[in-house]
Amino acid sequence: MLALHGGAPVRGDAPWPRWPHYDDRTEREVLAALRSDRWSVTWPGRDGGKSRERLFGEAFARYNGAAYGVSVDHGSSALVIALEALGVGPGDEVIVPALTWVAPATAVLRVGAIPVLVDVHPESGCLTGESVRGGLSARTRAVIAVHLACTTVDLDEVGAVADAAGIALIEDCSQAHGARWAGRAVGTVGCAGVFSLGAAKTLAGGEGGAVITDRQHLYQRMLLLRADSRGYTADAPGPGEYELVERGDIMGANYCMPEMTAAVLLDQLPRLDAQHEHRERRAKELEAGLAAVPGLAPIPVPRQVDRRAVYEYGIRFQPGTFGAAPIEAVAAALTAELGTRVYPPRDPLHRSLLLRPHTKPRFARLPAASVDRMTGRDFGGADHYRAHTLLLHHSVLLGEPADIDDILTALDKVRAHSPALLTKDVAL
Ligand SMILES: *Cc1c(COP(=O)(O)O)cnc(C)c1O
């Protein structure tokens, strides 16, 4: 019997890996930031020297092989300053995939532009060259390409469409820290790479974000945009001196990353590659097992990807693999077998509860035609992906090979018992 119906679960009491990972070194780094009295890039330190916020921006740029990096308080803010630095504003349109976390769409609204949703590939969940072409208009200024879950956008294809149309390519790498495309880090192929460093992400600071770019002009603008039009002093400040200088070239807001967060991230960044390798070993084992289960397959990864980054591991299934059971029931049954959350992707943005611009005075009077450009279409690819993909958080792949056996056993069990998921008396 399925665990959902009171049967014995596939996995007993063995705990899944905890997330986030931290140890004594993390604690020392945070304590050092606390005791420095610095707390913020906007407050002078007792000891002088660069803020941790500045050091993390530099370290993260280096990690990605980018010329410049800017630390911010959220991935959402990173999107906002990237758009503002590019000069995107009222009257402009920005292409956003229909399937993503809501921030790319709300960031476009926050700068006064209109997000135009386009469909995604039914198997990868990522927008495509063709879908971007279909979303172009005379007002399009940029496309936000989101590398989703455990794969990447086809950057050759989408980059070529963006170049031909003369629009900017912003890569949202919030789910792809450290992924590599044809020898380069994702985020360095477009004109700016945006990252969330939220608690769930593979590089986690609790709340945080970053932008990388090779363009000095964009970097200078993003620096000012993130700190109320203040840039850095040329040299590291001395004891008691401020590190920010008022500039005024472009008005900003306060999106600064706190020093305690930067301390956590400076501790976490050097661990990221080993965690990627660990996850990749487990992912390969899982894929070897999936090949033996009819109807199941991994998410496709473009051949140009030299290193995949897994944020959420996606398992695709052919229609009918779990009979007529809806994905919510399949996910609930797997969760009950495994004791760790297995879940479907979020609803596409045109149906998302989180994208409701008219509920805010600032956007209440958007013209109907703009709202229609935004969401008034069908997205067959997004719907297919949503209904046929099961996701697992990346931390599930940070354990032992036996964990993978449990996942495969649970998939097979739920598949074999899927008719039971259709009985009406099941409480989900
Ligand atoms: C998490 C995420 C964000 C938003 O990041 P915050 O740090 O929560 O603002 C943006 N885009 C994508 C694709 C994400 O997954």
The ligand as a MOL file (V3000), in Angstrom:
LIG
                    3D

  0  0  0     0  0            999 V3000
M  V30 BEGIN CTAB
M  V30 COUNTS 15 15 0 0 0
M  V30 BEGIN ATOM
M  V30 1 C 14.9230 32.9530 -6.3840 0
M  V30 2 C 14.7740 33.6080 -7.7070 0
M  V30 3 C 14.7320 35.0110 -7.8700 0
M  V30 4 C 14.5270 36.0080 -6.7570 0
M  V30 5 O 15.4110 36.1340 -5.8270 0
M  V30 6 P 15.1700 36.8700 -4.4230 0
M  V30 7 O 16.5420 36.8160 -3.8580 0
M  V30 8 O 14.1710 36.0670 -3.6790 0
M  V30 9 O 14.7060 38.2380 -4.7020 0
M  V30 10 C 14.7350 35.5360 -9.1450 0
M  V30 11 N 14.7150 34.7500 -10.2250 0
M  V30 12 C 14.7170 33.4080 -10.1250 0
M  V30 13 C 14.7040 32.5830 -11.3660 0
M  V30 14 C 14.7240 32.7940 -8.8720 0
M  V30 15 O 14.7020 31.4600 -8.7870 0
M  V30 END ATOM
M  V30 BEGIN BOND
M  V30 1 1 1 2
M  V30 2 1 2 3
M  V30 3 2 2 14
M  V30 4 1 3 4
M  V30 5 2 3 10
M  V30 6 1 4 5
M  V30 7 1 5 6
M  V30 8 2 6 7
M  V30 9 1 6 8
M  V30 10 1 6 9
M  V30 11 1 10 11
M  V30 12 2 11 12
M  V30 13 1 12 13
M  V30 14 1 12 14
M  V30 15 1 14 15
M  V30 END BOND
M  V30 END CTAB
M  END
